Amino acid sequence: MRQDRITDDKIDHYFDVAKRALDEVKIIVPKGSHLELVAFDYLDMAKRYFSDADYYRKKDDYVTCFASLNYLHGFLDAGARLGVFKVESNELFAFDNRG
């Protein structure tokens, strides 16, 4: 069976992963700091990409939908690596800062 198709099941799975990741992210930098602005910007961009992904899914444009979900996760992973987000799940993130 070919695995190079963006199926309904894959889109549903990645929407679930994205939703759980967005729910898990916690901003952990001092209030009023420059990094707080960075954290809010990264989180805002991730939420906007989630909205974009939903828009494209409804338009049956699964390629752009899937790309939006990947960009979303890129912002969350970057925020975790930068240290502006606390994350717990190494299942949901390419980086965790539990240590």
C-alpha positions as CSV (number, residue, x, y, z in Angstrom):
1,M,0.0,0.0,0.0
2,R,1.3,3.4,-0.9
3,Q,2.2,5.7,2.0
4,D,2.7,8.9,0.0
5,R,-0.9,10.1,0.2
6,I,-2.3,12.6,2.7
7,T,-5.4,10.7,3.8
8,D,-8.3,11.7,6.0
9,D,-6.9,9.5,8.7
10,K,-3.5,11.2,8.5
11,I,-5.0,14.7,8.6
12,D,-7.2,13.7,11.6
13,H,-4.1,12.2,13.4
14,Y,-2.0,15.3,12.9
15,F,-4.9,17.7,13.9
16,D,-5.1,15.6,17.1
17,V,-1.3,15.9,17.7
18,A,-1.4,19.6,17.0
19,K,-4.3,20.2,19.4
20,R,-2.6,18.2,22.2
21,A,0.6,20.1,21.6
22,L,-1.1,23.5,21.7
23,D,-2.8,22.5,24.9
24,E,0.4,21.4,26.5
25,V,2.6,24.4,25.8
26,K,3.2,26.7,28.8
27,I,5.0,30.0,28.5
28,I,7.8,30.0,31.1
29,V,9.6,33.3,30.7
30,P,9.4,36.4,32.9
31,K,6.4,38.7,32.3
32,G,7.4,41.8,30.5
33,S,10.6,40.4,29.1
34,H,11.5,40.4,25.4
35,L,11.3,36.6,25.5
36,E,7.7,36.9,26.6
37,L,7.0,38.8,23.4
38,V,8.8,36.0,21.5
39,A,6.7,33.3,23.3
40,F,3.4,35.1,22.6
41,D,4.4,35.6,18.9
42,Y,5.4,31.9,18.5
43,L,2.2,30.7,20.2
44,D,0.1,33.2,18.1
45,M,1.7,32.0,14.9
46,A,1.1,28.3,15.8
47,K,-2.6,29.1,16.5
48,R,-2.9,30.9,13.2
49,Y,-1.4,28.0,11.4
50,F,-3.9,25.7,13.2
51,S,-6.7,27.9,11.9
52,D,-5.2,27.9,8.4
53,A,-5.0,24.1,8.5
54,D,-8.6,23.9,9.4
55,Y,-9.6,26.3,6.6
56,Y,-7.6,24.3,4.0
57,R,-9.0,21.0,5.3
58,K,-12.5,22.3,4.7
59,K,-11.5,23.3,1.1
60,D,-10.1,19.7,0.6
61,D,-6.7,21.2,0.1
62,Y,-4.9,18.5,2.1
63,V,-1.4,19.4,0.9
64,T,-1.6,23.0,2.2
65,C,-3.5,21.8,5.3
66,F,-0.7,19.3,6.1
67,A,2.0,22.0,5.4
68,S,0.2,24.4,7.9
69,L,0.2,21.7,10.6
70,N,3.9,21.2,10.1
71,Y,4.6,25.0,10.3
72,L,2.5,25.1,13.5
73,H,4.6,22.4,15.0
74,G,7.8,24.1,13.9
75,F,6.9,27.2,15.9
76,L,6.1,25.1,19.0
77,D,9.3,23.1,18.7
78,A,11.3,26.3,18.2
79,G,9.8,27.8,21.3
80,A,10.6,24.7,23.3
81,R,14.2,24.7,22.1
82,L,14.6,28.5,22.8
83,G,13.3,27.9,26.3
84,V,10.2,30.1,26.2
85,F,7.8,27.1,26.4
86,K,7.7,24.3,28.9
87,V,6.7,21.0,27.3
88,E,6.5,17.6,28.9
89,S,5.7,15.1,26.1
90,N,8.6,13.9,23.9
91,E,5.8,12.2,21.9
92,L,4.5,15.6,20.8
93,F,7.7,17.6,20.5
94,A,11.1,17.2,18.9
95,F,12.5,18.7,22.1
96,D,11.6,18.6,25.7
97,N,13.0,20.7,28.6
98,R,12.2,18.5,31.5
99,G,15.7,18.5,32.8
